[in-house]
Amino acid sequence: MKYYVTVEGVTFEIEVQPNGEVLVNGERLQVDMQKSGWLSLYSLLVNHASYEVMIEPDAERRNVYEVLLEGARFQVQVEDERSRRLARAAFALQAPPGELILRPPIPGLIVSVPVEAGQAVEKGETLVIFEAMKMQNEIRAPRDGVVREVRVRPGMQVTQKDVLLILK
């Protein structure tokens, strides 16, 4: 499994081999890490050197950790290979400027529409919640914009051809 770890703006490629070997930017290291009592305290061995490390997840950001090592505190971001690929693909597939017509990806029942015409929305904000295949799904804003028109209301059945709303 490959990870990309960014510390102080520098990214390291870390590959954990199936046999437990660890490669950091291609350099083979002997690494062992075990929990040491407290939930966030670890004993770390790197090439026979011993360290105590405190690792706490950031309360607000996913995959970001506060790491205390030898009296220095570092902010560390960790991405696995799959997450990194998905993030890059999402960046490449940004919504185009101008009016954007949003349709449901599958037929379903509109549960709620938490926005109204004229409302400014931010990328990722929930625009429509619909139920399909016994699951609730959210249609989120693909970019910042203003809702120009809402064409559905709770209780409506929709197909993939129906327009849910128009974002400009």
DSSP file with accessible surface (Angstrom, degrees, kcal/mol):
  #  RESIDUE AA STRUCTURE BP1 BP2  ACC     N-H-->O    O-->H-N    N-H-->O    O-->H-N    TCO  KAPPA ALPHA  PHI   PSI    X-CA   Y-CA   Z-CA
    1    1 A M              0   0  113      0, 0.0    15,-3.1     0, 0.0     2,-0.4   0.000 360.0 360.0 360.0 136.7    0.0    0.0    0.0
    2    2 A K  E     -A   15   0A  44     13,-0.2    79,-1.6     2,-0.0     2,-0.3  -0.861 360.0-175.3-108.3 138.0    1.3    3.4   -1.0
    3    3 A Y  E     -AB  14  80A  79     11,-3.5    11,-3.2    -2,-0.4     2,-0.5  -0.938  18.8-144.9-127.0 153.2    0.7    6.6    1.1
    4    4 A Y  E     -AB  13  79A  31     75,-3.1    75,-2.1    -2,-0.3     2,-0.5  -0.982  20.2-170.6-119.2 116.5    1.6   10.2    0.5
    5    5 A V  E     -AB  12  78A  21      7,-2.7     7,-3.2    -2,-0.5     2,-0.5  -0.940   5.5-160.8-114.5 123.2    2.5   12.0    3.6
    6    6 A T  E     +AB  11  77A  30     71,-2.6    71,-2.2    -2,-0.5     2,-0.4  -0.920  12.1 175.6-109.8 122.5    3.0   15.8    3.6
    7    7 A V  E >  S-AB  10  76A  32      3,-2.8     3,-2.1    -2,-0.5    69,-0.2  -0.995  72.7 -17.7-126.7 121.6    4.9   17.4    6.5
    8    8 A E  T 3  S-     0   0  129     67,-0.9    -1,-0.1    -2,-0.4     3,-0.1   0.872 129.5 -50.4  52.1  39.5    5.7   21.1    6.5
    9    9 A G  T 3  S+     0   0   70      1,-0.2     2,-0.5    -3,-0.0    -1,-0.3   0.451 115.9 112.2  83.5  -2.0    4.9   21.4    2.8
   10   10 A V  E <   -A    7   0A  80     -3,-2.1    -3,-2.8     2,-0.0     2,-0.5  -0.920  55.9-148.3-107.5 128.5    7.2   18.5    1.8
   11   11 A T  E     -A    6   0A  66     -2,-0.5     2,-0.4    -5,-0.2    -5,-0.3  -0.829  10.0-165.6-102.4 133.0    5.5   15.3    0.5
   12   12 A F  E     -A    5   0A  72     -7,-3.2    -7,-2.7    -2,-0.5     2,-0.6  -0.928  16.5-137.0-114.0 138.9    7.0   11.8    1.1
   13   13 A E  E     -A    4   0A  66     -2,-0.4    12,-3.3    -9,-0.2     2,-0.5  -0.859  24.7-171.5 -95.0 119.4    5.9    8.7   -0.8
   14   14 A I  E     -AC   3  24A  39    -11,-3.2   -11,-3.5    -2,-0.6     2,-0.5  -0.964   4.4-170.7-117.3 124.2    5.7    5.9    1.7
   15   15 A E  E     -AC   2  23A  57      8,-2.8     8,-2.7    -2,-0.5     2,-0.7  -0.966   9.4-157.0-119.0 122.1    5.2    2.3    0.5
   16   16 A V  E     - C   0  22A  56    -15,-3.1     6,-0.2    -2,-0.5     5,-0.1  -0.886  18.8-145.0 -98.4 115.6    4.4   -0.5    2.9
   17   17 A Q    >   -     0   0   49      4,-3.3     3,-2.4    -2,-0.7    -2,-0.0  -0.417  23.4-111.7 -77.1 154.6    5.4   -3.8    1.3
   18   18 A P  T 3  S+     0   0  136      0, 0.0    -1,-0.1     0, 0.0    -2,-0.0   0.819 119.3  56.9 -56.5 -28.1    3.3   -7.0    2.0
   19   19 A N  T 3  S-     0   0  111      2,-0.1    -2,-0.0     1,-0.1    -3,-0.0   0.381 125.2-102.0 -85.5   5.7    6.3   -8.4    4.0
   20   20 A G  S <  S+     0   0   47     -3,-2.4    11,-0.3     1,-0.3     2,-0.1   0.345  76.3 139.2  94.8  -8.3    6.2   -5.3    6.3
   21   21 A E        -     0   0   72      9,-0.1    -4,-3.3    -5,-0.1     2,-0.4  -0.412  41.6-144.8 -68.0 150.6    9.2   -3.5    4.8
   22   22 A V  E     -CD  16  29A  18      7,-1.2     7,-2.9    -6,-0.2     2,-0.5  -0.969  10.2-164.2-122.6 129.6    8.7    0.3    4.4
   23   23 A L  E     -CD  15  28A  26     -8,-2.7    -8,-2.8    -2,-0.4     2,-0.6  -0.957   1.7-166.8-111.0 126.7   10.1    2.4    1.6
   24   24 A V  E >  S-CD  14  27A  33      3,-2.8     3,-2.3    -2,-0.5   -10,-0.2  -0.966  82.0 -23.4-113.8 112.8   10.3    6.2    2.1
   25   25 A N  T 3  S-     0   0   98    -12,-3.3    -1,-0.2    -2,-0.6   -11,-0.1   0.874 129.5 -51.3  50.1  40.1   10.9    7.9   -1.3
   26   26 A G  T 3  S+     0   0   60    -13,-0.4     2,-0.5     1,-0.2    -1,-0.3   0.299 112.4 123.1  86.4 -11.2   12.4    4.6   -2.5
   27   27 A E  E <   -D   24   0A 122     -3,-2.3    -3,-2.8     1,-0.0     2,-0.3  -0.760  61.8-129.2 -89.2 126.6   14.7    4.3    0.5
   28   28 A R  E     -D   23   0A 142     -2,-0.5     2,-0.3    -5,-0.2    -5,-0.2  -0.573  31.9-179.2 -77.5 126.4   14.3    1.0    2.5
   29   29 A L  E     -D   22   0A  28     -7,-2.9    -7,-1.2    -2,-0.3     2,-0.7  -0.951  30.9-127.5-124.6 149.4   13.9    1.6    6.2
   30   30 A Q        +     0   0  117     -2,-0.3    17,-3.1    -9,-0.1     2,-0.4  -0.877  42.8 174.5 -92.9 116.3   13.4   -0.8    9.1
   31   31 A V  E     +E   46   0A  55     -2,-0.7     2,-0.3   -11,-0.3    15,-0.2  -0.977  18.4 169.6-130.6 136.1   10.3    0.5   10.9
   32   32 A D  E     -E   45   0A  75     13,-2.1    13,-3.3    -2,-0.4     2,-0.4  -0.980   7.0-178.0-141.8 135.8    8.2   -0.7   13.8
   33   33 A M  E     +E   44   0A  80     -2,-0.3     2,-0.3    11,-0.2    11,-0.2  -0.991   4.8 173.4-138.3 128.3    5.5    1.3   15.6
   34   34 A Q  E     -E   43   0A 111      9,-2.3     9,-3.4    -2,-0.4     2,-0.1  -0.974  37.7-103.3-133.2 146.9    3.5    0.1   18.6
   35   35 A K  E     -E   42   0A 133     -2,-0.3     2,-0.3     7,-0.2     7,-0.3  -0.406  31.5-155.6 -64.0 145.0    1.0    1.8   20.8
   36   36 A S        -     0   0   42      5,-3.1     2,-1.5     2,-0.5    -1,-0.1  -0.676  49.9 -70.6-129.5  77.4    2.5    2.7   24.1
   37   37 A G  S    S+     0   0   78     -2,-0.3    -2,-0.1     2,-0.1     5,-0.0  -0.574 111.2  70.7  82.7 -88.5   -0.1    3.0   26.9
   38   38 A W  S >  S-     0   0  169     -2,-1.5     3,-0.7     1,-0.1    -2,-0.5  -0.158  90.0-113.0 -62.7 161.2   -2.0    6.1   26.1
   39   39 A L  T 3  S+     0   0  149      1,-0.2    -1,-0.1    -4,-0.1    -2,-0.1   0.856 114.9  33.2 -63.9 -34.7   -4.3    6.2   23.1
   40   40 A S  T 3  S+     0   0   20     -4,-0.1    15,-2.6    -5,-0.1     2,-0.5   0.373  97.0  96.6-107.4   6.7   -2.2    8.7   21.2
   41   41 A L  E <   - F   0  54A  27     -3,-0.7    -5,-3.1    13,-0.2     2,-0.3  -0.848  50.5-179.4-101.3 130.4    1.3    7.7   22.4
   42   42 A Y  E     -EF  35  53A  48     11,-3.1    11,-2.6    -2,-0.5     2,-0.6  -0.931  27.6-134.6-128.2 150.9    3.4    5.4   20.2
   43   43 A S  E     -EF  34  52A  44     -9,-3.4    -9,-2.3    -2,-0.3     2,-0.5  -0.923  29.5-166.6-101.3 123.2    6.8    3.8   20.4
   44   44 A L  E     -EF  33  51A  29      7,-3.2     7,-2.6    -2,-0.6     2,-0.5  -0.954  11.4-168.9-119.0 127.2    8.6    4.2   17.0
   45   45 A L  E     +EF  32  50A  68    -13,-3.3   -13,-2.1    -2,-0.5     2,-0.4  -0.971   7.6 177.5-112.8 125.0   11.7    2.3   15.9
   46   46 A V  E >  S-EF  31  49A  38      3,-2.4     3,-1.9    -2,-0.5   -15,-0.2  -0.968  76.0 -24.7-128.9 113.9   13.4    3.5   12.7
   47   47 A N  T 3  S-     0   0   74    -17,-3.1    -1,-0.1    -2,-0.4   -16,-0.1   0.921 127.2 -50.1  48.2  49.0   16.6    1.7   11.7
   48   48 A H  T 3  S+     0   0  163    -18,-0.3     2,-0.4     1,-0.2    -1,-0.3   0.507 112.1 121.5  71.8   6.2   17.2    0.8   15.3
   49   49 A A  E <   -F   46   0A  36     -3,-1.9    -3,-2.4     2,-0.0     2,-0.4  -0.849  55.2-140.5 -96.9 137.4   16.7    4.4   16.7
   50   50 A S  E     +F   45   0A  84     -2,-0.4     2,-0.3    -5,-0.2    -5,-0.2  -0.819  23.9 172.3-105.5 137.6   13.9    4.7   19.2
   51   51 A Y  E     -F   44   0A  70     -7,-2.6    -7,-3.2    -2,-0.4     2,-0.5  -0.980  27.6-137.7-138.2 149.0   11.4    7.6   19.4
   52   52 A E  E     -F   43   0A 132     -2,-0.3    18,-0.7    -9,-0.2     2,-0.4  -0.940  29.6-173.2-102.6 133.0    8.2    8.3   21.4
   53   53 A V  E     -FG  42  69A   7    -11,-2.6   -11,-3.1    -2,-0.5     2,-0.5  -0.989  18.3-154.5-132.0 131.8    5.6    9.9   19.2
   54   54 A M  E     -FG  41  68A  46     14,-2.1    14,-2.6    -2,-0.4     2,-0.5  -0.935  17.1-174.5-103.1 130.2    2.2   11.4   20.1
   55   55 A I  E     + G   0  67A  38    -15,-2.6    12,-0.2    -2,-0.5    -2,-0.0  -0.986   6.7 172.7-128.7 119.9   -0.3   11.3   17.2
   56   56 A E  E     - G   0  66A  89     10,-2.5    10,-3.3    -2,-0.5     2,-0.1  -0.995  31.4-120.8-127.9 131.7   -3.7   13.0   17.4
   57   57 A P  E     - G   0  65A  96      0, 0.0     8,-0.3     0, 0.0     2,-0.2  -0.404  34.5-106.2 -67.4 143.3   -6.2   13.3   14.6
   58   58 A D        -     0   0   33      6,-3.3     6,-0.2     3,-0.3     5,-0.1  -0.542  24.2-139.4 -67.1 132.2   -7.2   16.9   13.7
   59   59 A A  S    S+     0   0  105     -2,-0.2    -1,-0.1     1,-0.2     3,-0.1   0.763  96.0  31.7 -68.0 -23.9  -10.7   17.4   15.0
   60   60 A E  S    S+     0   0  181      1,-0.1     2,-0.5     2,-0.0    -1,-0.2   0.699 110.9  60.5-109.6 -22.6  -11.8   19.4   11.9
   61   61 A R  S >  S-     0   0  110      3,-0.1     3,-1.1     0, 0.0    -3,-0.3  -0.933  75.2-126.9-118.6 133.5   -9.9   18.0    8.9
   62   62 A R  T 3  S+     0   0  204     -2,-0.5     3,-0.1     1,-0.2    -3,-0.1  -0.451  91.3   9.4 -74.0 139.6   -9.9   14.4    7.7
   63   63 A N  T 3  S+     0   0   55      1,-0.2    15,-2.8    -2,-0.2     2,-0.4   0.719  99.1 119.1  65.7  21.2   -6.6   12.6    7.3
   64   64 A V  E <   - H   0  77A   9     -3,-1.1    -6,-3.3    13,-0.2     2,-0.3  -0.977  41.4-174.4-117.6 135.8   -4.7   15.4    9.1
   65   65 A Y  E     -GH  57  76A  77     11,-3.1    11,-3.1    -2,-0.4     2,-0.6  -0.945  26.2-134.0-130.9 147.9   -2.8   14.7   12.3
   66   66 A E  E     -GH  56  75A  47    -10,-3.3   -10,-2.5    -2,-0.3     2,-0.5  -0.908  30.7-167.4 -96.5 123.6   -0.9   16.6   14.9
   67   67 A V  E     -GH  55  74A  22      7,-3.2     7,-3.3    -2,-0.6     2,-0.6  -0.962  12.3-162.4-120.3 127.5    2.4   14.8   15.6
   68   68 A L  E     +GH  54  73A  53    -14,-2.6   -14,-2.1    -2,-0.5     2,-0.4  -0.946  19.2 167.9-109.8 117.2    4.7   15.5   18.5
   69   69 A L  E >   -GH  53  72A  49      3,-2.8     3,-2.0    -2,-0.6   -16,-0.1  -0.982  67.5 -20.0-136.0 119.2    8.2   14.1   18.0
   70   70 A E  T 3  S-     0   0  156    -18,-0.7    -1,-0.1    -2,-0.4     3,-0.1   0.883 127.3 -50.0  50.5  44.8   11.2   15.0   20.2
   71   71 A G  T 3  S+     0   0   75      1,-0.2     2,-0.4     0, 0.0    -1,-0.3   0.411 116.7 109.8  81.9  -5.3    9.5   18.2   21.4
   72   72 A A  E <   - H   0  69A  39     -3,-2.0    -3,-2.8     2,-0.0     2,-0.5  -0.879  58.4-144.0-106.1 138.3    8.6   19.5   17.9
   73   73 A R  E     - H   0  68A 145     -2,-0.4     2,-0.4    -5,-0.2    -5,-0.2  -0.864  19.5-175.8-103.3 133.3    5.0   19.6   16.8
   74   74 A F  E     - H   0  67A  59     -7,-3.3    -7,-3.2    -2,-0.5     2,-0.6  -0.952  24.2-136.7-126.2 146.4    4.2   18.8   13.1
   75   75 A Q  E     - H   0  66A  82     -2,-0.4   -67,-0.9    -9,-0.2     2,-0.5  -0.913  30.0-168.9 -99.4 124.8    1.0   18.9   11.1
   76   76 A V  E     -BH   7  65A  17    -11,-3.1   -11,-3.1    -2,-0.6     2,-0.5  -0.963  13.0-161.4-124.2 127.7    0.9   15.8    8.9
   77   77 A Q  E     -BH   6  64A  89    -71,-2.2   -71,-2.6    -2,-0.5     2,-0.5  -0.925  10.9-164.3-107.6 131.4   -1.5   15.1    6.1
   78   78 A V  E     +B    5   0A  38    -15,-2.8     2,-0.4    -2,-0.5   -73,-0.2  -0.962  10.1 176.2-120.1 128.9   -1.8   11.5    5.0
   79   79 A E  E     -B    4   0A  39    -75,-2.1   -75,-3.1    -2,-0.5     2,-0.2  -0.997  20.7-140.5-126.4 136.1   -3.4   10.3    1.7
   80   80 A D  E  >  -B    3   0A  46     -2,-0.4     4,-2.4   -77,-0.2   -77,-0.2  -0.472  35.5-101.4 -85.8 170.0   -3.6    6.8    0.5
   81   81 A E  H  > S+     0   0   64    -79,-1.6     4,-2.2     1,-0.2     5,-0.2   0.900 121.0  48.8 -59.3 -42.2   -3.0    6.1   -3.2
   82   82 A R  H  > S+     0   0  165      2,-0.2     4,-2.6     1,-0.2    -1,-0.2   0.943 111.4  48.5 -65.5 -46.6   -6.8    5.7   -4.0
   83   83 A S  H  > S+     0   0   30      1,-0.2     4,-2.5     2,-0.2    -1,-0.2   0.900 111.1  51.5 -60.9 -39.6   -7.8    8.9   -2.2
   84   84 A R  H  X S+     0   0   47     -4,-2.4     4,-2.2     2,-0.2    -1,-0.2   0.929 110.7  47.5 -64.3 -43.9   -5.0   10.8   -4.0
   85   85 A R  H  X S+     0   0  156     -4,-2.2     4,-2.4    -5,-0.2    -2,-0.2   0.926 113.0  48.9 -63.0 -43.0   -6.2    9.5   -7.4
   86   86 A L  H  X S+     0   0   92     -4,-2.6     4,-2.6     1,-0.2    -2,-0.2   0.906 110.4  50.8 -64.2 -41.6   -9.8   10.4   -6.6
   87   87 A A  H  X S+     0   0   50     -4,-2.5     4,-2.0    -5,-0.2    -1,-0.2   0.917 112.0  47.1 -63.4 -40.4   -8.9   13.9   -5.4
   88   88 A R  H  X S+     0   0  153     -4,-2.2     4,-1.9     2,-0.2    -2,-0.2   0.897 112.5  49.5 -68.6 -38.4   -6.9   14.5   -8.6
   89   89 A A  H  X S+     0   0   48     -4,-2.4     4,-1.5     2,-0.2    -2,-0.2   0.911 110.4  50.5 -66.2 -41.3   -9.7   13.2  -10.8
   90   90 A A  H  < S+     0   0   61     -4,-2.6    -2,-0.2     1,-0.2    -1,-0.2   0.899 109.3  51.4 -63.2 -39.1  -12.3   15.4   -9.0
   91   91 A F  H >< S+     0   0  150     -4,-2.0     3,-0.7     1,-0.2    -1,-0.2   0.913 110.1  49.3 -64.2 -38.9  -10.1   18.4   -9.5
   92   92 A A  H 3< S+     0   0   80     -4,-1.9    -1,-0.2     1,-0.3    -2,-0.2   0.766 107.5  56.9 -71.4 -24.0   -9.8   17.6  -13.2
   93   93 A L  T 3< S+     0   0  141     -4,-1.5    -1,-0.3    -5,-0.1    -2,-0.1  -0.233  75.7 158.1-102.3  44.3  -13.6   17.3  -13.5
   94   94 A Q    <   -     0   0  108     -3,-0.7    49,-0.1    -2,-0.2    -3,-0.1  -0.394  49.8 -98.0 -70.4 147.2  -14.6   20.7  -12.2
   95   95 A A        -     0   0   27     47,-0.6    -1,-0.1     1,-0.1     5,-0.0  -0.345  42.4-111.7 -64.4 142.3  -18.0   22.0  -13.2
   96   96 A P        -     0   0   77      0, 0.0    -1,-0.1     0, 0.0    -3,-0.0  -0.338  32.7-104.0 -72.3 158.2  -18.0   24.3  -16.1
   97   97 A P  S    S+     0   0  120      0, 0.0     2,-0.1     0, 0.0    71,-0.0  -0.236  82.5  42.9 -72.9 170.4  -18.9   28.0  -15.7
   98   98 A G  S    S-     0   0   47      2,-0.1     2,-0.1    -2,-0.0    69,-0.0  -0.436 107.5 -10.1  89.7-166.8  -22.3   29.4  -16.7
   99   99 A E        -     0   0  105     69,-0.2     2,-0.5    -2,-0.1    69,-0.2  -0.432  62.0-161.8 -70.0 140.3  -25.7   27.8  -16.2
  100  100 A L  E     -I  167   0B  27     67,-3.2    67,-2.9    -2,-0.1     2,-0.6  -0.985   6.6-151.9-128.1 119.7  -25.6   24.3  -14.9
  101  101 A I  E     -I  166   0B  83     -2,-0.5     2,-0.5    65,-0.2    65,-0.2  -0.833  14.3-154.1 -93.0 122.9  -28.7   22.0  -15.2
  102  102 A L  E     +I  165   0B  22     63,-2.6    62,-3.3    -2,-0.6    63,-1.1  -0.867  16.0 176.4-103.8 128.9  -28.8   19.4  -12.4
  103  103 A R        -     0   0  122     -2,-0.5    60,-0.2    60,-0.2    57,-0.1  -0.888  37.4 -97.1-123.3 156.9  -30.6   16.1  -13.0
  104  104 A P        -     0   0    3      0, 0.0    58,-0.1     0, 0.0     4,-0.0  -0.464  23.1-137.1 -73.2 145.6  -30.8   13.0  -10.7
  105  105 A P  S    S+     0   0   79      0, 0.0    55,-0.1     0, 0.0    34,-0.0   0.769  89.0  12.8 -73.4 -23.4  -28.4   10.2  -11.5
  106  106 A I  S    S-     0   0   56     53,-0.1    52,-0.1    54,-0.0     0, 0.0  -0.960  96.9 -84.9-145.0 158.0  -31.1    7.6  -11.0
  107  107 A P        +     0   0   73      0, 0.0     2,-0.3     0, 0.0    52,-0.2  -0.318  64.8 132.7 -62.7 151.2  -35.0    7.8  -10.6
  108  108 A G  E     -K  158   0C   8     50,-2.1    50,-3.1    24,-0.1     2,-0.5  -0.973  53.8 -77.3-175.6-172.1  -36.3    8.5   -7.2
  109  109 A L  E     -KL 157 131C  57     22,-2.7    22,-3.3    -2,-0.3     2,-0.3  -0.944  42.0-121.5-113.2 127.3  -38.5   10.4   -4.8
  110  110 A I  E     + L   0 130C   2     46,-3.1    45,-3.2    -2,-0.5    20,-0.3  -0.511  30.5 177.2 -70.6 125.1  -37.7   14.0   -3.7
  111  111 A V  E     -     0   0C  49     18,-2.9     2,-0.3     1,-0.4    19,-0.2   0.848  61.8 -16.3 -94.7 -48.0  -37.4   14.1    0.1
  112  112 A S  E     - L   0 129C  40     17,-1.8    17,-2.9    41,-0.1    -1,-0.4  -0.992  42.0-150.7-157.1 158.6  -36.4   17.7    0.6
  113  113 A V        -     0   0   30     -2,-0.3    15,-0.2    15,-0.2    14,-0.1  -0.870  14.3-175.3-130.8  92.6  -35.1   20.8   -1.2
  114  114 A P        +     0   0   70      0, 0.0     2,-0.3     0, 0.0    14,-0.1   0.379  63.8  63.5 -77.0   8.1  -33.1   22.8    1.3
  115  115 A V        -     0   0   10     12,-0.6     2,-0.3     4,-0.0     6,-0.0  -0.840  64.3-156.6-125.3 164.5  -32.4   25.7   -1.1
  116  116 A E    >   -     0   0  138     -2,-0.3     3,-2.0    31,-0.0    31,-0.3  -0.928  38.3 -73.4-136.5 163.0  -34.6   28.2   -3.0
  117  117 A A  T 3  S+     0   0   60     -2,-0.3    31,-0.2     1,-0.3     3,-0.1  -0.257 117.9  24.2 -56.5 137.2  -34.4   30.3   -6.1
  118  118 A G  T 3  S+     0   0   59     29,-4.0     2,-0.3     1,-0.3    -1,-0.3   0.291  90.0 132.3  91.0  -8.9  -32.1   33.2   -5.7
  119  119 A Q    <   -     0   0   60     -3,-2.0    28,-2.7    28,-0.2     2,-0.3  -0.594  55.3-130.8 -81.7 133.5  -30.1   31.6   -2.9
  120  120 A A  E     -N  146   0D  72     -2,-0.3     2,-0.3    26,-0.2    26,-0.3  -0.629  29.6-170.7 -78.9 137.0  -26.3   31.7   -3.1
  121  121 A V  E     -N  145   0D   6     24,-3.2    24,-2.3    -2,-0.3     2,-0.3  -0.934  15.0-134.8-129.9 154.8  -24.7   28.3   -2.5
  122  122 A E    >   -     0   0  135     -2,-0.3     3,-2.4    22,-0.2    19,-0.3  -0.778  42.3 -81.4-105.8 154.2  -21.1   27.1   -2.0
  123  123 A K  T 3  S+     0   0  121     -2,-0.3    21,-0.1     1,-0.3     3,-0.1  -0.251 118.7  22.1 -51.9 131.2  -19.5   24.0   -3.6
  124  124 A G  T 3  S+     0   0   30     17,-3.1    -1,-0.3     1,-0.3     2,-0.2   0.278  88.0 136.7  93.0 -10.5  -20.5   20.9   -1.7
  125  125 A E    <   -     0   0   69     -3,-2.4    16,-2.6    16,-0.1    -1,-0.3  -0.467  63.5-105.9 -71.5 140.4  -23.7   22.4   -0.2
  126  126 A T  E     + M   0 140C  28     14,-0.2    14,-0.2    -2,-0.2     3,-0.1  -0.498  42.5 169.6 -71.0 128.3  -26.7   20.1   -0.3
  127  127 A L  E     +     0   0C   0     12,-3.3   -12,-0.6     1,-0.4     2,-0.3   0.782  64.9   8.1-104.8 -43.7  -29.2   21.2   -3.0
  128  128 A V  E     - M   0 139C   0     11,-1.5    11,-3.2   -15,-0.2     2,-0.5  -0.998  56.3-156.0-143.1 140.2  -31.7   18.3   -3.2
  129  129 A I  E     +LM 112 138C  27    -17,-2.9   -18,-2.9    -2,-0.3   -17,-1.8  -0.981  23.6 172.3-116.1 126.2  -32.2   15.1   -1.1
  130  130 A F  E     -LM 110 137C   1      7,-2.5     7,-3.4    -2,-0.5     2,-0.5  -0.945  27.2-128.9-133.0 156.6  -33.9   12.2   -2.9
  131  131 A E  E     +LM 109 136C  83    -22,-3.3   -22,-2.7    -2,-0.3     2,-0.3  -0.906  33.1 159.2-107.5 131.0  -34.6    8.6   -2.1
  132  132 A A  E >   + M   0 135C   8      3,-2.5     3,-1.6    -2,-0.5   -24,-0.1  -0.982  67.3   4.4-148.6 138.5  -33.8    5.9   -4.5
  133  133 A M  T 3  S-     0   0  160     -2,-0.3     3,-0.1     1,-0.3    -1,-0.1   0.890 129.6 -60.3  53.7  40.6  -33.3    2.1   -3.9
  134  134 A K  T 3  S+     0   0  199      1,-0.2     2,-0.4    -3,-0.0    -1,-0.3   0.701 117.8 104.9  63.6  21.6  -34.3    2.6   -0.2
  135  135 A M  E <  S-M  132   0C 121     -3,-1.6    -3,-2.5     2,-0.0     2,-0.4  -0.984  70.3-125.0-130.6 144.6  -31.4    5.0    0.3
  136  136 A Q  E     -M  131   0C 120     -2,-0.4     2,-0.4    -5,-0.2    -5,-0.2  -0.739  30.2-168.5 -86.8 134.7  -31.3    8.8    0.7
  137  137 A N  E     -M  130   0C  48     -7,-3.4    -7,-2.5    -2,-0.4     2,-0.5  -0.941  11.0-142.0-124.0 145.7  -29.0   10.5   -1.7
  138  138 A E  E     -M  129   0C  89     -2,-0.4     2,-0.6    -9,-0.2    -9,-0.2  -0.912   1.4-152.2-110.2 133.7  -27.8   14.1   -1.8
  139  139 A I  E     -M  128   0C  24    -11,-3.2   -12,-3.3    -2,-0.5   -11,-1.5  -0.928  27.0-164.5 -97.0 118.8  -27.3   16.2   -4.9
  140  140 A R  E     -M  126   0C 131     -2,-0.6   -14,-0.2   -14,-0.2   -15,-0.1  -0.757  29.0 -92.2-107.0 155.9  -24.6   18.7   -3.9
  141  141 A A        -     0   0    3    -16,-2.6   -17,-3.1   -19,-0.3   -16,-0.1  -0.457  27.6-153.4 -65.1 123.6  -23.5   21.9   -5.6
  142  142 A P  S    S-     0   0   42      0, 0.0   -47,-0.6     0, 0.0     2,-0.3   0.631  77.2  -4.0 -75.3 -12.3  -20.6   21.1   -8.0
  143  143 A R  S    S-     0   0   40    -21,-0.1   -19,-0.1   -49,-0.1   -18,-0.1  -0.967  93.5 -71.2-162.5 171.0  -19.4   24.7   -7.6
  144  144 A D  S    S+     0   0  105     -2,-0.3     2,-0.3   -22,-0.1   -22,-0.2  -0.382  72.5 115.3 -64.9 151.0  -20.2   28.0   -6.0
  145  145 A G  E     -N  121   0D  15    -24,-2.3   -24,-3.2    -2,-0.0     2,-0.4  -0.988  60.8 -80.5 173.7-168.0  -23.2   29.7   -7.6
  146  146 A V  E     -N  120   0D  52     22,-2.8    22,-3.0    -2,-0.3     2,-0.6  -0.985  39.0-118.1-125.2 134.4  -26.7   31.0   -7.2
  147  147 A V  E     -J  167   0B   0    -28,-2.7   -29,-4.0    -2,-0.4    20,-0.2  -0.612  31.1-178.7 -72.4 115.4  -29.8   28.8   -7.6
  148  148 A R  E     +     0   0B  93     18,-2.6     2,-0.3    -2,-0.6    -1,-0.2   0.879  64.9   0.1 -82.3 -41.0  -31.6   30.3  -10.6
  149  149 A E  E     -J  166   0B  62     17,-1.4    17,-2.6   -32,-0.1     2,-0.5  -0.991  54.1-152.4-153.8 138.0  -34.6   27.9  -10.5
  150  150 A V  E     +J  165   0B  44     -2,-0.3    15,-0.2    15,-0.2   -33,-0.1  -0.967  13.4 178.4-111.2 125.3  -35.9   25.0   -8.5
  151  151 A R        +     0   0  118     13,-2.6     2,-0.3    -2,-0.5    14,-0.2   0.315  58.0  60.5-110.4   4.5  -38.1   22.6  -10.5
  152  152 A V        -     0   0   12     12,-0.6    12,-0.0    10,-0.0     6,-0.0  -0.893  55.0-168.0-128.7 162.6  -38.9   20.0   -7.9
  153  153 A R    >   -     0   0  166     -2,-0.3     3,-1.9   -41,-0.0   -43,-0.2  -0.964  44.1 -71.3-142.2 160.9  -40.6   19.8   -4.5
  154  154 A P  T 3  S+     0   0   79      0, 0.0   -43,-0.2     0, 0.0     3,-0.1  -0.206 117.4  29.3 -55.7 138.7  -40.8   17.2   -1.7
  155  155 A G  T 3  S+     0   0   55    -45,-3.2     2,-0.2     1,-0.3   -44,-0.1   0.233  87.7 128.4  97.2 -14.0  -42.9   14.2   -2.7
  156  156 A M    <   -     0   0   53     -3,-1.9   -46,-3.1   -46,-0.1     2,-0.4  -0.548  55.5-134.0 -77.1 140.6  -42.3   14.4   -6.4
  157  157 A Q  E     -K  109   0C 139    -48,-0.2     2,-0.3    -2,-0.2   -48,-0.2  -0.774  29.2-168.8 -86.6 136.9  -41.2   11.3   -8.4
  158  158 A V  E     -K  108   0C   3    -50,-3.1   -50,-2.1    -2,-0.4     2,-0.2  -0.940  13.2-157.0-129.3 152.7  -38.3   12.1  -10.7
  159  159 A T    >   -     0   0   66     -2,-0.3     3,-1.3   -52,-0.2   -53,-0.1  -0.694  43.0 -94.8-113.5 176.0  -36.5   10.3  -13.5
  160  160 A Q  T 3  S+     0   0  106      1,-0.3   -54,-0.0    -2,-0.2    -2,-0.0   0.709 123.7  57.9 -66.0 -18.0  -33.0   10.9  -14.9
  161  161 A K  T 3  S+     0   0  174    -58,-0.1    -1,-0.3     2,-0.1     2,-0.1   0.664  85.8  99.3 -85.0 -18.3  -34.5   13.2  -17.6
  162  162 A D  S <  S-     0   0   64     -3,-1.3     2,-0.5   -58,-0.1    -4,-0.1  -0.417  73.3-127.2 -72.6 145.6  -36.1   15.6  -15.1
  163  163 A V        -     0   0   20      1,-0.2   -60,-0.2   -60,-0.2     3,-0.1  -0.802  20.4-173.6 -91.0 126.0  -34.4   18.8  -14.2
  164  164 A L        -     0   0    0    -62,-3.3   -13,-2.6    -2,-0.5   -12,-0.6   0.912  64.1 -33.0 -82.6 -50.9  -34.0   19.3  -10.4
  165  165 A L  E     -IJ 102 150B   0    -63,-1.1   -63,-2.6   -15,-0.2     2,-0.5  -0.979  52.2-119.0-163.0 166.3  -32.7   22.8  -10.5
  166  166 A I  E     -IJ 101 149B   5    -17,-2.6   -18,-2.6    -2,-0.3   -17,-1.4  -0.971  23.5-163.7-117.8 129.5  -30.6   25.2  -12.4
  167  167 A L  E      IJ 100 147B   0    -67,-2.9   -67,-3.2    -2,-0.5   -20,-0.2  -0.918 360.0 360.0-112.6 133.5  -27.5   26.7  -10.9
  168  168 A K              0   0  114    -22,-3.0   -22,-2.8    -2,-0.4   -69,-0.2  -0.843 360.0 360.0-121.6 360.0  -25.8   29.8  -12.4
